[in-house]
Amino acid sequence: MIWAQSAGGIIGHDGSMPWHLPEDLKHFKELTLGSPVIMGRKTWDSLNPRFRPLPGRRNIVVTRQETWAASGAEVAHSVDAAIELAAASADSGAAVSADADATGALDTVWVIGGAEIFSSVLDHADRVEITEIAATFDGETVAPALDDEWMLAATDPVDGWHTSSTDLRYRFLRYENQEPQQR
Ligand SMILES: NC(=O)c1ccc[n+]([C@@H]2O[C@H](COP(=O)([O-])OP(=O)(O)OC[C@H]3O[C@@H](n4cnc5c(N)ncnc54)[C@H](OP(=O)(O)O)[C@@H]3O)[C@@H](O)[C@H]2O)c1
């Protein structure tokens, strides 16, 4: 999983992210490029139409709507079906994209939100990359709480915070699940 959250754990407001943090977008791209990404339909809707599907990645969108379709999106009607679809990349060894910059591994599947989808996969995921922003924002969509099975594995920077070109302070945190459950 990968998400960015405010100091209060907010990840979304009115269908989008309530901040502009270009360094986080760059980090997100570096980590996910080349790997399949799974997202809820509302997260797909939140992406700027000019930048979706996210290039260089299979975009798998989860929806309960039988007839939902969007150019560049592979549709799944359950989270399990989305993971099966994503796993097909690894099984076939098929290239996700011809993008020469793609560095992501085919055996990594990224769940990129939003809150509803994170909650569904939380117990099964083995790792989460969190960009923590040292500021509070209004919002109604909240990151899932990580219980004791999740251990902090890395922080960047090791101490303190980065400062964005937008003046926001932020840091990258990696948590690992000590006991991920099989689906
Ligand atoms: N800060 C971050 O890193 C970050 C990352 C991602 C998203 N966000 C923000 O989070 C917000 C969106 O999150 P959200 O929690 O409201 O929505 P979401 O998780 O993106 O999407 C929810 C939708 O996914 C589908 N869905 C969920 N569970 C399903 C299941 N078990 N089976 C089939 N379909 C399922 C449904 O689509 P249908 O209604 O079509 O059936 C549901 O309405 C936005 O504000 C976005 O900007 C922030």
Ligand as a Chemical Component Dictionary entry (heavy atoms), coordinates in Angstrom:
data_LIG
# 
_chem_comp.id                   LIG 
_chem_comp.type                 NON-POLYMER 
_chem_comp.pdbx_formal_charge   0 
_chem_comp.three_letter_code    LIG 
# 
loop_
_chem_comp_atom.comp_id 
_chem_comp_atom.atom_id 
_chem_comp_atom.alt_atom_id 
_chem_comp_atom.type_symbol 
_chem_comp_atom.charge 
_chem_comp_atom.model_Cartn_x 
_chem_comp_atom.model_Cartn_y 
_chem_comp_atom.model_Cartn_z 
_chem_comp_atom.pdbx_ordinal 
LIG N1  N1  N 0  -3.648  10.730 0.206  1  
LIG C1  C1  C 0  -3.544  9.658  -0.562 2  
LIG O1  O1  O 0  -2.473  9.056  -0.684 3  
LIG C2  C2  C 0  -4.761  9.154  -1.279 4  
LIG C3  C3  C 0  -4.685  7.983  -2.042 5  
LIG C4  C4  C 0  -5.836  7.538  -2.698 6  
LIG C5  C5  C 0  -7.012  8.234  -2.573 7  
LIG N2  N2  N 1  -7.044  9.364  -1.804 8  
LIG C6  C6  C 0  -8.300  10.102 -1.618 9  
LIG O2  O2  O 0  -9.247  9.210  -1.041 10 
LIG C7  C7  C 0  -10.558 9.575  -1.489 11 
LIG C8  C8  C 0  -11.207 8.351  -2.118 12 
LIG O3  O3  O 0  -11.224 7.289  -1.171 13 
LIG P1  P1  P 0  -12.568 6.528  -0.772 14 
LIG O4  O4  O 0  -12.297 5.664  0.408  15 
LIG O5  O5  O -1 -13.685 7.534  -0.665 16 
LIG O6  O6  O 0  -12.913 5.673  -2.086 17 
LIG P2  P2  P 0  -12.066 4.537  -2.859 18 
LIG O7  O7  O 0  -11.592 3.519  -1.875 19 
LIG O8  O8  O 0  -11.100 5.157  -3.782 20 
LIG O9  O9  O 0  -13.227 3.931  -3.790 21 
LIG C9  C9  C 0  -14.402 3.415  -3.214 22 
LIG C10 C10 C 0  -15.173 2.701  -4.308 23 
LIG O10 O10 O 0  -14.472 1.504  -4.670 24 
LIG C11 C11 C 0  -15.413 0.496  -4.974 25 
LIG N3  N3  N 0  -15.269 -0.573 -3.995 26 
LIG C12 C12 C 0  -14.847 -0.489 -2.721 27 
LIG N4  N4  N 0  -14.825 -1.698 -2.134 28 
LIG C13 C13 C 0  -15.229 -2.578 -3.072 29 
LIG C14 C14 C 0  -15.415 -3.993 -3.077 30 
LIG N5  N5  N 0  -15.175 -4.743 -1.997 31 
LIG N6  N6  N 0  -15.846 -4.576 -4.200 32 
LIG C15 C15 C 0  -16.113 -3.854 -5.316 33 
LIG N7  N7  N 0  -15.948 -2.498 -5.366 34 
LIG C16 C16 C 0  -15.518 -1.873 -4.251 35 
LIG C17 C17 C 0  -16.782 1.164  -4.928 36 
LIG O11 O11 O 0  -16.976 1.716  -6.220 37 
LIG P3  P3  P 0  -18.434 1.951  -6.858 38 
LIG O12 O12 O 0  -19.073 3.023  -6.048 39 
LIG O13 O13 O 0  -18.148 2.357  -8.281 40 
LIG O14 O14 O 0  -19.141 0.628  -6.768 41 
LIG C18 C18 C 0  -16.557 2.264  -3.913 42 
LIG O15 O15 O 0  -17.495 3.323  -3.997 43 
LIG C19 C19 C 0  -10.368 10.742 -2.443 44 
LIG O16 O16 O 0  -10.523 11.957 -1.726 45 
LIG C20 C20 C 0  -8.924  10.585 -2.891 46 
LIG O17 O17 O 0  -8.341  11.820 -3.312 47 
LIG C21 C21 C 0  -5.939  9.829  -1.173 48 
# 
loop_
_chem_comp_bond.comp_id 
_chem_comp_bond.atom_id_1 
_chem_comp_bond.atom_id_2 
_chem_comp_bond.value_order 
_chem_comp_bond.pdbx_ordinal 
LIG N1  C1  SING 1  
LIG C1  O1  DOUB 2  
LIG C1  C2  SING 3  
LIG C2  C3  SING 4  
LIG C2  C21 DOUB 5  
LIG C3  C4  DOUB 6  
LIG C4  C5  SING 7  
LIG C5  N2  DOUB 8  
LIG N2  C6  SING 9  
LIG N2  C21 SING 10 
LIG C6  O2  SING 11 
LIG C6  C20 SING 12 
LIG O2  C7  SING 13 
LIG C7  C8  SING 14 
LIG C7  C19 SING 15 
LIG C8  O3  SING 16 
LIG O3  P1  SING 17 
LIG P1  O4  DOUB 18 
LIG P1  O5  SING 19 
LIG P1  O6  SING 20 
LIG O6  P2  SING 21 
LIG P2  O7  DOUB 22 
LIG P2  O8  SING 23 
LIG P2  O9  SING 24 
LIG O9  C9  SING 25 
LIG C9  C10 SING 26 
LIG C10 O10 SING 27 
LIG C10 C18 SING 28 
LIG O10 C11 SING 29 
LIG C11 N3  SING 30 
LIG C11 C17 SING 31 
LIG N3  C12 SING 32 
LIG N3  C16 SING 33 
LIG C12 N4  DOUB 34 
LIG N4  C13 SING 35 
LIG C13 C14 SING 36 
LIG C13 C16 DOUB 37 
LIG C14 N5  SING 38 
LIG C14 N6  DOUB 39 
LIG N6  C15 SING 40 
LIG C15 N7  DOUB 41 
LIG N7  C16 SING 42 
LIG C17 O11 SING 43 
LIG C17 C18 SING 44 
LIG O11 P3  SING 45 
LIG P3  O12 DOUB 46 
LIG P3  O13 SING 47 
LIG P3  O14 SING 48 
LIG C18 O15 SING 49 
LIG C19 O16 SING 50 
LIG C19 C20 SING 51 
LIG C20 O17 SING 52 
# 
